Amino acid sequence: MGGGVIALLTAVECVLDGHKVTVVDQGPIPHSRATSFDQHRILRALHPADPPATAAALRAHRRWVELEELFLTRFYEQVGSLTVLPPAAAADAAAMLADAGGHARELTAAGLADRYPHLHVGGGLGAVLEDEAGVLLAERVLAACVGWLKWQRGIELIEHRAVTAVDGESGSVRLVDGRVLRSDAVLVAVGPWSRDLLPRSVSERLTLYRQSLLYCRVPRHQSQAWAATPAVPALGTAGGAWLIPPVAGTALKLTSATACRVADAITDYATDPYWQRKLEKEFGDILPGFGPAWVTAAKDAYYSAFAPTGGPLLVALGGAGFAYAACGGTSFKFAPLIARSLADRLIGRTPSLIGLGALDGPPLDVHTPQLAGL
């Protein structure tokens, strides 16, 4: 169940293993309201002070390249990734990435200013510039998954049918029109809209977040500089600003942790002027010449996270039933590894360790007494 990247890539993995697969979504497949549906996402290897995640990201990079070949579609722009850090942390991060088998260059504050004069990074900060990284064209990824799946035997895509109940023990799924699907294994790819399919003791611990984003057109006189700009998952600001450069016809995307807040419910997707002005002011200090005239669109997006960890969650629903609640862009970049791990569980195979805690440990079992204490 689901029309986003986790559901679709897990379906791909199951098909590659020779299984029949049915994908169900309350909207079209892929679903434009899926958390993973957007112009682009950052794929970076470096996760400072986290060697397992860094090694996992390098494996994800290689699998994304393989998926481009499988789908015969280009959706990964390897423009690199730039992580701004204090000099000592940058040196440690570059060494850690090298130890994991990645390729990176450490930039001093002077080197950073010389190479990217259109980014104003103050405070004597340095950076790590990595090669095996870049931008995933998210909407194109989802379209490529569906395009490939439609040509495979044993695939059924059921669109515009909401799921009203899931029984992991029996492998049955009830649709809004009363139809019951029966299977050997079930995966619920939980998004902000489908939290109610989980037991209440689990769903109430999934925190809903709302994030505001700006989409911009860069000035013509800066177009050449921006064409040579990598993805920047961390600009070194106190507010946690990051950006995705304009690649393959997409817009420059700007946002910050300061524009992320807890939401009570999913309402609209319009960005309140307050949050747009807040982001415009924040990036006015980062991008020389930036102003409201750059902004061509603003929108809000939603994602959920498991409150105790702040990340994704894997739930055992009984039998061969599982639910995976993703967490924003974190799950997108690791999606090929997550999909492989989920597919292994669905077919009864012990999954390989992938370096992500939510998948490497035992799933949360809704039938255990401990769950009642959550």
Summary of the structure (lengths in Angstrom):
residues: 374
radius of gyration: 20.8
end to end distance: 25.2
largest distance: 64.5
contacts: 1281
relative contact order: 0.18
helix: 33%
strand: 27%
